[in-house]
Amino acid sequence: MTDKILVLTTAGSETEAGKIAHALVERRLAACVNILPKVKSVYRWEERIEESEEWLLVIKTDQKLFTKVGDSIKELHSYELPECICVTIDGGSADYLKWIGESVD
């Protein structure tokens, strides 16, 4: 297991996804953010089943920054309750994991 994580969130537009991604990298809270376009989300919200087209952000960062990443997502996001899920990275290329660590504060 490593101290590196993936954080997942979604955004309602490509513009918003880009804004969040750029802010996280500029703030050195993420080494890299992948934006996957037009994922279809089906979810329960306020007792109704909803369906939306969203952009998925895959954020590469360090475990120690998870709270700051989550706070930034809340600050930058238009959703009332934005997704913020942490997935641990159990292994990977040593050089890539080192790069993540060097790219964040």
N, C-alpha and C positions, 0 to 999 in steps of 0.2 A: 504494500500500500504506500501511496505517496501523500504529500500534503497539498497536491494540486487537485483542483475540482473543475467540473463543468457546472455552470449555472444556466438554467433554461428559463426563458421568458418568451412571451409572444407580444406582438404589437398589432394594432389595427390597420396600419398603413406602412408602406415602404419608407415614407418620409420619417415617421416616428421611429421605426426600427433603426434607421440610419442615425438619427439624432441620439438615441440611447447608445448605440454602438460606439459612435465617435466620442461621446462624453466619457464613457467608461475607459476607453483606451487613452484619451487625453489626460484623464485624471490618474492614470497608471493603476487603475483598479482591474484592468483586464489586459492580457497580452494580445489577445485576438478575439474578435467576435465574428462568427459566421452568421449570415442572415440567409435563411432558407425561405424563398418566396411562396406565397399563396398556399399555405397549408390549410386544410379544412378542419375546423374545430367544432365538435359537438359537445355541449356541456349544459349543466343545470345551473340556472341563475334566477333567483327570486321565484322559485317554484315553477319555472317553465324550462322546457328543453329548447335551447338556442343552437343556432348553427351560424358560424362566421368564417370568413376568409381572413387569415392572419399571416403574419410573418414571424417565423420562429428564430429566436436568437440563441446561439450556442456560445456561451461566454467561457473563455479559458482563463483561470485565475488561481490564486492560492487560497487555501482554507481560511487563513487568518483574515482575509479580506471579505469573506462572505457577508458579514453584517453591513459593511460599507457599500458593497455592491447592491445589496437589497435596499438599503436606504436611498441610494442613487436611482435605482429603478423606480421606487415609489415617487421620488421627487420629479423625475422626468416623464413619467407615464401619464397617459390620459385616462387609463382604466381606474375605476374605483378600487378594484382589488386585482392588481397585476400578479401574474404568475411569477414565482421566484422559487425555483426548486434546485437543490444542490445534489449533484451526482459525483461521488468520489471516483477518482482515477486510481485504479489499483496498480497500474503499470503503464509503461510506454517507453518510447525512445528516450534514453538518458539525456541526450543532447537537446531534444525538444522540451522535456520537462525542465531542464536547466534554463533554457531560453524563457519559458514562462516565468520562472522565478526571477530572472534578471530583468524582465520587462515590467514588473509590477512593484509597487512600494509596500 
